[in-house]
Amino acid sequence: MTKLKKGITENGIHYTLYGDYYFPDLELPETSKQAIGHYGRMRKAYLEEHRPGLYTRPILSGKLYEHLAEIDACCSGRMERMIRQMADTEGISEELKASNQLDWVCRMNSIRQRAEEIILNEIVFG
């Protein structure tokens, strides 16, 4: 009976013996775990559930967290700009906030919901 070597190298890949099988010694590249916000987590959940191929590719290349952080930053910045632009267009100002807070809150919540719906459809789920 032939005794198997503990490790072999073929095609530039090193294999290690575990039991009766050789498994490749593969390691993912070191990545910095960046903080991911609300939109980044939503993008991750969407990719996991609906686009497994698009989810697996950045995991294997080690760029998933970089992608999610970029999506989160993009969505957050766009959300702020859209809310400001929509509020200006609809005439919502600090004067309205001072005179009628309930109306101001109602209108700003409406703007926030519309802006978030646009961002989710265009960026997170796109």
N, C-alpha and C positions, 0 to 999 in steps of 0.2 A: 504494500500500500504506500502511495506517495504522500509525503508530508507536504502540506500546502504552506506557502510563504505567508507571513503576516501582512505584507503589503506588496503591491505591484504597481507599476506605472505603465499605462498604455495610452497612446494618442494624447500624451501630455496631461492626462488625468491620473491622479494617484488613487488607488483602491485599497481599502483595508478589509481584512478578513474578519467576519463576524459569524461564528458558527461554521457553516459550510458554504457561505456566500461572500462574495466580494461586493462591497458597497463603495460608491465614489465618495471621496472626501470633498464635499461641496460646502461652501460657506457663502452666506449672503454678505455683501459689502457693508461695512460699518456706516450707519446713517445716524444723523442726529434726530432724535425724536422731538419734532417741533410741536408746539401746542396747536391743537386743532380746535377751532371754534364750532359754532352751531352749523354753519353751512358746510364745513369740511366733513363733519360727522354725517350730515345728510347725504353728501356726495358718496361717502364710503358705503353707507347702507344701500344706496341706490345701485352702485356698481356691484356690490356683493349679490344683491337679489336679482337684478335684471340684466346685468352685463358682466357675467363671470369672466369672460375672456379679457375684457378691458380692465378688470380688477386684478387678474392674475399677472398680467404683463408688468405693471409697475412694481408689484411685490417682488417678482423675480429679479428685476433690474435694481431694486433697492430705492426706488424713487416714489413710492406710494405717499409717504408723509410729506414729501416735498410738493407733490401734486395737490394733496388735500389742503395744505397750508396756503398754496397759491390760490386755489379756488376760494377758500375762506376769505382771504384778504381781498380778492377781486369782488366778491359778493358784498362784503361789508362796506367797501368804498363806494361801490355802485349804489347800494341801498341808501347811504347818506346823501349822495348827490341827487338821487331820484326823489327822495322825500323833500329835500330843500327846493328842488325845481317844481315839484307838484304843488307844494305849499305856496310858493310865489305865484304860480299860475292861477291858483284858486283864491288868491287874496287872503290867505291866512297869515296873520301878523301878530306881533307882540301886543298890539293894541287890542286885538280880539281876545287874546289870552287874558289881558288885564280886565276887560269889560265883561266877558262871558266865558268863564273857564270851562263849563260843561260843554258848550258848543265847540270850543277849541279842541278839547280832548276827543270829542266824537269825530270831528273832521280829521284830526291828525291820525287817529286810529284807523280810519277809513283809508287814508293815504298810505299808511304803513302796510296795511293788508294788501292793497293793490300793488304796491311796489314789491313786496315780498313774493307775491304770486308771479309777477313778471320775472323776477330774478330766478326763482325756482325753475320755471319753465325754460328760460333761456340758458342758464348757466349750470345749475345743479343737475337737472334732469336732461340736459341737452347733450 
